[in-house]
Amino acid sequence: MTNIFRHLSAFFVLLLLLANGSSPTAAYDSRPKAKNVIFMIMDGTNSDVLALSRWYKGSALALDGMMTGGVRTYSLRSAITDSAAAGTALATGRKTLVDHIGMIPIFPEEGKPYTAYPVPNILEAAERKGLSTGIVSTSPVQHATPAAFSAHVNHRNQFDDIAEQQVYQGMEVVLGGGKAWLKRDDKVKSRPDGENLISVIQKKGYEYVTTRKELLQSSGEKIWGSFAREDIAYELDRKKLNPNQPSLAEMTEKAIQTLSKNDKGFFLLVEGSKVDWAAHKNDPVGMISEVLSFDEAVQKALQFAKKDRQTLVIAVADHGNSGLTMGNRSTNHSYASEPKEHFIEPLKKAHLTVTGAVSQLRKDRSNLKEVLKSYGLNSLSHKEYNLVKKSKHPEKEMAALLSKRAKIGFTTTGHTGEDVFLFSYGPGKPTGLVENTDLPKSVCQTLGLKLQSSYQDGIQFYKKRGFKTTIYRKKEGNPELVVQKGGQTIRYPVNKNIRFVDGKEETLSAVNLFNGTHFYIGLPNR
């Protein structure tokens, strides 16, 4: 544990120096450039969650030996970010407004509507250089963080658009949840355009897998894994309730195995998505479950990097969430004599997260005692039991009761604005207190990438060349830009990296985008 405390001490000394007037800057070591980058993001994870998880595990985390600094997380106009703006900053090196994915606002005049334009991300830059690329997440792959590295939309909720852009992005590996947005799903009202993207995925040569067994047996050059309609189960629940789903570590290992076949190198984005989801529910068990799951994935990345010696691994939280603290108002006067067992033992009684436990609750709540026990609440008072039994939101009451027993505090069910830890290992690793926008710049420096846009404003591009331009909007979505001149007709379908010149398909350098007013197009690959 000595090395851990040495890292922690150095980190907090750095924070004190910066707080006393030094401006935050990114520091990069002078080691050689890397061949590969594994960029790992813990969604919604603050420092106390890491401490709590370490005590719970009973030994050091894989992350501990990688601590190299801290990261500021604010967005363009808010001290507290959301995952869309945070993901965009980490992927593109640009601050943006909340809800925006890979899009930067243009403000014409104060009080007037603004528009947003696409900016390139590091995954796209890696693709242009010939590297293999991939994304892995425990959320739907269309969720904010993985979307920020693989799509461009005005609002993070545009899952249908994000899904289609990802299919046409050209990545070699996509692993996670989100099957519901690959073809029409009445429950989530997805794909009003009626497109079957699973069929497109298979036609593009991906090995399409849907179970843990299929993933572990896969050996293709390109793999697309959809293991849940929406999100993959919390790791603690997955083992017991959803064993057919792979763990984050297993997905990460398979992604590395597949991408590393490219002699030019690879870029991989890995998100441990659901620390954030558990934090929104103030569920300490769920948060610990996902931190430890993420840490196992980090261990897989480190094993590869240490053997390969040409791989940069970066691990970071995109922002904090919930303000979890070890210690609450009940420890105001006893904190100096609270052993770790007071915090950990109540949590270790839980065999499922609060979400997993409540998923087993019958409609008549006749098995409530068993459900409570599975979440470590097997000695409730009559008043506490009735509180849960009568509640419209049993998850909320159960999480609060367990947190009280474990002396865990929460300040909010939303995000928080603190700086987060930076973990990195390998050639060109970033160090010090940095902006979140510094990290993709570090990746570009290390891999020799350039964040150059592949987009043109399609209407302006063709008007200057004497073409007539029309945006055809369809009832079911999927507008097209159609340009015409001298008997020639060129069609640009939205969210695809193709165009049709007099009916003949051509591949483009980027996916076509429509932001509601402007139609951005990729140029032909020559």
C-alpha positions, 0 to 999 in steps of 0.5 A: 500500500506504500506506493498507493499513498505515495501516489496519493500524496503527490497528487494532493500536493499538486492540487494544493500548488495549483490551487495557489495560483498555478494554471492547469496545464498538461504535462507529457513525458518524453517517451517514444510514441505508442503504436496503440491506445486503450482509452478507458472511462469510468462514467460518474466515478468520484474519489471516495468510490475508489477508496470504498471499492479498495476497502471492499476488495481488500487489496490494491486496485489495478488502477492504483499503480497508474495514478499520474494526475487529475482531470478537470471536468466542466463543460462549455457553460456549466461547472457540472457536466453531463456525459455527452459534453464530457465524452465530446471533450475527451473524444475531440479536445473541444468543450461543448454544451450538455447533451451535444455529441461530437457537435460544437455550437455556433452562437450568432447573436445573444438570444438567437437560436444557435446551430452546431457543427461536427468536429473530428474525434480521435477514433475517426483520426485513427481510422484515417491513419489506417489503425483498427478501432473499436468501442466497448461499453456496458451501456447501450453502445449508443449511449453518450460516452461511446457515442461521443467517440463514434457519432455526431448528433445534436442531442444524446437521445438520438439513439436511432441516428447514433446507431446508424452512424456507428454501423457506417463508421467503419470500426472493427469492434463494437461490443456492448448493449443497445440491440433495441436500436439496431432494428425496430423495437416497439418497447423503445419505439426505435427505428421508425425508418424500418431499417434492419441494421443487424442485416447491414452489420452482417453484410459488412462482414462483421461476426455478429454475436449475442452471447458470452459464449459466442463472443469467447468463441469468436475469431473474426477480423471484425466483431459486433456484439449486442448482448442486451436490448438496452444495458448489460447487467451490473457485474454483481447481478450479471453473474447470478441473473444474466450469465449469458452476458460477458463481463467488461473484462471479457469484452475488453480482452476480446477487443484487444485480441481482435484489434491487435491483429493490425500491424499498424496499431489500434485505438480502443475506447472502453467504458465502464458505464454503470458506476454512473447509473448506480450513483444516480440511484445512490446505490453503493453496492452497485457503484462498487460492483462496477468500479471493480468490474472496470478495474478488472478490465483495466487489468486486462489492458495493463497485461497487454500493454506491459507485454506489448510495450507499445501501448498507452493506457489511459483511464479516467472518470468523465465526471463525478456523481452522487457525492458519495462519502465514507462517513455521514452525519452519524459519524460527525463525532465518531469518525476518528474511531470508525474501522473500515469494517463499519463501512464494508461489512453491511455492504458485503451482506448484499448479493445483488445490487438494488436494481438486481434485487428489485428485479426479483420482486413479485407484483404482490411483494409476497417475496419482499423479505427474500428480496431485502435479504439479497440486498443485505437488509435482513434485519429491518425494523417493522417501521423500515419493512413497511416503509419499503413495502408501501413505497412506490419506489422500493429501490430508493428506500432500500438503497437509503437503508443500506447506506445508513447502515454502512455510514455512507453519505450522498449529497445528490442523485445527480452529477458533481463537479469535482476534479477526478483522478487521472490514471495512465501507463505507457509511452507518452502518458499524460501527467499532472492536473489537466483539462479533459480536452488535453487527453485527446490531444495527448493521444494524437501526439502519442499516435501521430494523429491529426484532428482534421475534419472530413466534413463539408457543408454540403449545400454551400459546397455544391452551390459554389459549383452551380448545383441545385440543392434540396434537402428531402425530409421524410416522414419516417426520418432519414433526410437526404441531400440531393444535388443536381446539375446538367442531368447529373443527380447526386444523393447523400443519405443521412447517417451513412458514409455513402453517396449515389451518383446517378444511382451508383454507390460511392464510399465517402470519407465520413458519415453524412450528417444533418443537424436540422439546418445544415447537411454535412457531407464526407468527400469521396475516397479517392 
